[in-house]
Amino acid sequence: MDKKDKIILQQLDVIRSMSENNLKRMGNDFWGTPFEGILDTPSSADSEKKNTPPTADAKPGDTAPAEAEVTPPEKIEDLLAELDGYVGLKEIKEEVHSLINMVQVYKLRRENGLPTTDMSLHMVFSGNPGTGKTTVARIMARIYHSLGILSKGQLVEVDRSGLVAGYVGQTAIKTQKVIEKAMGGVLFIDEAYALNGKSENDFGQEAIDTVLKAMEDHRDDLVVIVAGYTELMDKFIHSNPGLESRFNRFLEFADYTTDELLAIFHSQCKKGFYQLDEGVEELIRDYITEENTDPETFGNGRGVRNIFEHILVAQNNRLAKMENVTRDDLMKITQDDILHARGKIDE
């Protein structure tokens, strides 16, 4: 093995180590919303290891073991500090703070023998991909656990494929198994509108009916969050009286601004111990602006992930041509790296 091969392998090992460590902490949605401050909360990292699939190749439908260890509730102050450290999401943060206040007052009224109204904690998350829906769902599970609403606080994420089977009678069984794994925590159904079948032989409605029954039977220890594109989610909720009556809390996840996307890029650099050379930040801003012509297709935070990966590939190629690679070299991202990643400079 020659020197260039060794350098390439060294770089790949750095990237692999960084990705593994970060992904274990962030769970399924790390690349979607790599927010500043998440890795600064030890309790958050510990909780994610126990409450979410720790592998980088986890897919919707993968769930934690049914008998997963129950973690002790985290301090609500720590969870709110983590939430407030996320990039952007101003309106979402305000909604979550209001929800927590409502729950705390509700509990105080009960403790003081005062009447309370029924409190629905099921939610609809709507917005484009990569806007933080899964990450917020995950921290909501932990918040509900901290407040004593949920006994475990885990998040179980599924989509249509994780609930619907191909034969009569099997969908209810398959959905019920997922519900059992979600008991004590949050069941997060991504692209929930896909459950609305377009044919008579579709079993999506059976899955919906099973979930609605579980929401009624286990209202004291199960929270359901459905998520997807805004218009499709609105049609989905209003397509069924049972859904309308149980989901009355809507959180709209806005697309990130260019400044927020740049802040997300900086957070990834911080986690990976990368440093930007002089003049690089403006080039990255231009790169993000150039790619983000449509937030839906760009993917918001996920689009930043793609840009970050392309830049690291360009950096790797540059380092492989160097004779002596120092620690500083491994950490530095240069203007040439950005230009190569954007295709502005030929090899």
KOLZADO-357593 format. One line per 8 residues: number of its first residue (from 1); their letters; for each residue y, z negated, x negated of C-alpha. Coordinates in steps of 0.2 Angstrom, whole numbers, plus 5000, padded with zeros to 4 digits. Each point is the difference from the previous one (the first is absolute). Layout:
N
NUM> a> Y/Z/X; ...
//
This chain:
347
1> mdkkdkii> 5000/5000/5000; 5017/5005/4992; 5016/4991/5001; 5007/5009/5015; 4984/4996/5010; 5002/4982/4996; 5018/5000/5006; 4996/5008/5016
9> lqqldvir> 4986/4988/5003; 5012/4986/4996; 5013/5006/5013; 4987/5002/5013; 4994/4983/4997; 5017/4993/5002; 5003/5009/5016; 4982/4995/5007
17> smsennlk> 5004/4982/4996; 5017/5000/5008; 4993/5009/5016; 4986/4988/5002; 5010/4985/4998; 5014/5006/5012; 4988/5007/5013; 4990/4984/5000
25> rmgndfwg> 5016/4990/5005; 5007/5013/5012; 4984/5005/5010; 4999/5016/5009; 5019/5003/5002; 5006/4997/4982; 5004/5018/4996; 5008/5002/5017
33> tpfegild> 5013/4986/4998; 5000/4993/4982; 5013/4987/5003; 5010/4990/4988; 4995/4982/4999; 4982/5001/5007; 4992/4996/4984; 5012/4986/4996
41> tpssadse> 4991/4989/5013; 4984/4993/4994; 4994/4994/5017; 5002/5018/5006; 4989/5007/4987; 4987/4987/5003; 5000/5003/5019; 4999/5019/4998
49> kkntppta> 4985/4998/4989; 4991/4990/5014; 5007/5009/5015; 5000/5018/4996; 4988/5013/4992; 5004/4998/4982; 4994/5018/4995; 5012/5015/4997
57> dakpgdta> 4989/5011/5010; 5001/4990/5016; 5001/5010/5016; 5005/4996/5018; 4985/4993/5008; 4995/4990/4984; 5000/4981/5005; 4998/4984/4992
65> paeaevtp> 4983/4991/5002; 4999/4991/5016; 4997/4984/4992; 5014/5001/4988; 5007/4984/4992; 5014/4993/5010; 5015/4997/4989; 5012/4985/5003
73> pekiedll> 5016/5004/5009; 5014/5005/4988; 5018/4993/5001; 5010/5009/5013; 5015/4999/4988; 4990/5009/4986; 4995/5014/5013; 5017/5002/5006
81> aeldgyvg> 5006/5002/4982; 4987/5013/4997; 5005/5009/5015; 5019/5000/4996; 4995/5006/4982; 4994/5017/5008; 5010/5015/4997; 5010/5006/5015
89> lkeikeev> 4993/4995/5018; 5016/4991/5005; 4996/5001/5019; 4982/4996/4998; 5004/4984/4990; 5012/4995/5013; 4987/5003/5014; 4987/4990/4990
97> hslinmvq> 5012/4985/4997; 5004/5000/5019; 4982/5000/5004; 4997/4985/4989; 5014/4991/5008; 4993/5003/5017; 4983/4994/4995; 5006/4984/4992
105> vyklrren> 5011/4996/5015; 4985/5004/5012; 4989/4988/4990; 5014/4986/5001; 5002/5002/5019; 4981/4998/5002; 5000/4985/4988; 5014/4992/5011
113> glpttdms> 4991/5003/5016; 5012/5014/5006; 4994/5015/5009; 4998/5017/4991; 4998/5018/5005; 4986/5011/4994; 5003/5006/4983; 4993/5017/4995
121> lhmvfsgn> 4999/5002/4981; 4992/5018/5000; 5011/5013/4993; 5003/5019/4999; 5006/5006/4983; 5007/5018/5000; 5007/5011/4986; 4996/5013/4987
129> pgtgkttv> 4986/4998/4987; 5004/4988/4985; 5013/4990/5009; 4991/4983/4998; 4991/4998/5016; 4984/4994/4992; 5008/4989/4988; 5010/4991/5014
137> arimariy> 4985/4999/5010; 4991/4991/4986; 5014/4987/4997; 5001/4998/5019; 4982/4994/5000; 5004/4988/4987; 5015/4994/5009; 4991/4997/5016
145> hslgilsk> 4987/4990/4990; 5014/4990/4992; 5007/4996/5017; 4983/4994/5006; 4998/5015/5013; 4985/5008/4991; 4986/4990/4992; 4997/5012/4985
153> gqlvevdr> 5014/5012/4998; 4990/5015/4994; 5005/5018/5004; 4987/5013/5005; 5006/5018/5000; 4991/5014/5010; 5004/5017/5007; 4991/5009/5014
161> sglvagyv> 4985/5004/4989; 4997/4981/4997; 5000/4997/5019; 4992/5015/5009; 4982/5005/4999; 4992/5017/5005; 4989/4994/5014; 5002/4992/5017
169> gqtaiktq> 5000/4981/4998; 5001/4999/4981; 5019/5000/5000; 5001/4983/5008; 4988/4993/4988; 5008/5007/4985; 5017/4994/5006; 4994/4983/5003
177> kviekamg> 4993/4998/4983; 5017/5004/4993; 5008/4987/5012; 4988/4987/4994; 5006/5003/4982; 5018/4999/5005; 4998/4984/5010; 5012/4987/4993
185> gvlfidea> 5011/5013/4993; 5009/5017/5004; 4991/5016/5005; 5011/5014/4994; 4996/5017/5008; 5008/5014/4991; 5004/5016/5010; 4995/4991/5015
193> yalngkse> 5005/5015/5011; 4985/5010/4994; 4990/4989/5011; 5007/5009/5015; 4986/5013/5002; 5003/5018/5006; 4984/5003/5008; 4988/4991/5013
201> ndfgqeai> 4987/4997/4987; 5012/4991/4988; 4996/4981/4998; 5018/4995/4994; 5003/4992/5016; 4985/4989/4999; 5007/4994/4983; 5017/4996/5008
209> dtvlkame> 4992/4991/5015; 4989/4989/4988; 5016/4996/4989; 5010/4995/5016; 4986/4989/5006; 4999/4991/4983; 5019/4998/5000; 4998/4991/5017
217> dhrddlvv> 4985/4990/4996; 5006/4994/4982; 5018/4999/5003; 5001/4984/4990; 4992/5007/4984; 5002/5019/4999; 5016/5010/4998; 4999/5019/5002
225> ivagytel> 5013/5012/4991; 5000/5018/5004; 5009/5013/4989; 5005/5018/4998; 5013/5013/5002; 5014/4994/5012; 4999/5013/5014; 4981/5000/5000
233> mdkfihsn> 4999/4981/5001; 5013/5000/5014; 4989/5012/5010; 4984/4990/4996; 5007/4983/5006; 5007/5007/5016; 4984/5010/5004; 4990/4985/5005
241> pglesrfn> 5006/4985/5011; 4989/4988/4990; 5009/5005/4984; 5017/4999/5008; 4997/4982/5006; 4993/4994/4983; 5012/5008/4987; 5018/4996/5003
249> rflefady> 5006/4997/4983; 5005/5016/4990; 5005/5002/4982; 5007/5016/4994; 4998/5004/4981; 5014/5010/4994; 4999/5013/4986; 5006/4994/4983
257> ttdellai> 5016/5005/4993; 5001/5008/4983; 5007/4984/4992; 4985/4990/5008; 4988/5013/4993; 5007/4999/4983; 4999/4981/5002; 4981/5002/5004
265> fhsqckkg> 4998/5011/4984; 5009/4986/4990; 4988/4987/5007; 4985/5011/4994; 5007/5002/4983; 5002/4981/4999; 4982/4996/5005; 4994/5013/4987
273> fyqldegv> 5011/4994/4986; 5009/5017/4999; 5018/5002/4995; 5012/5014/5004; 5009/5009/4985; 5018/5003/5001; 5005/5013/5013; 4983/4999/5009
281> eelirdyi> 5005/4991/5016; 5011/5014/5006; 4987/5013/4996; 4987/4990/5011; 5013/4999/5014; 5002/5019/5000; 4981/5001/4999; 4998/4989/5016
289> teentdpe> 5014/5009/5009; 4992/5017/4996; 4983/4995/5006; 5005/4990/5015; 5006/5014/5011; 4989/4993/5014; 4996/4982/5000; 4984/5003/5011
297> tfgngrgv> 4992/5012/4988; 5007/4991/4984; 4993/4984/5006; 5014/4988/4996; 4992/4987/4988; 4985/5011/4998; 5011/5014/4994; 5007/4989/4987
305> rnifehil> 4982/4997/4994; 4997/5018/4998; 5016/5002/4989; 4996/4985/4990; 4982/5007/4996; 5007/5017/4995; 5012/4992/4988; 4986/4989/4992
313> vaqnnrla> 4990/5016/4998; 5015/5008/4991; 5002/4985/4989; 4982/5000/4996; 5001/5018/4994; 5015/4996/4989; 4992/4985/4992; 4984/5010/4996
321> kmenvtrd> 5010/5011/4989; 5007/4986/4990; 4993/4994/4983; 5004/4981/5002; 5002/4992/5017; 5008/4983/5001; 5000/4988/5014; 5018/5005/5004
329> dlmkitqd> 4994/5018/5001; 4987/4995/5013; 5013/4991/5010; 5014/5013/4999; 5003/5014/5013; 5012/5014/4994; 5010/5014/5007; 4988/5012/4994
337> dilhargk> 4986/4991/5010; 5010/5002/5016; 5004/5019/4996; 4982/5004/4996; 4994/4991/5016; 5013/5010/5010; 4994/5016/4992; 5017/5003/4992
345> ide> 4993/5001/4982; 4985/5010/4996; 4986/4993/4989
//
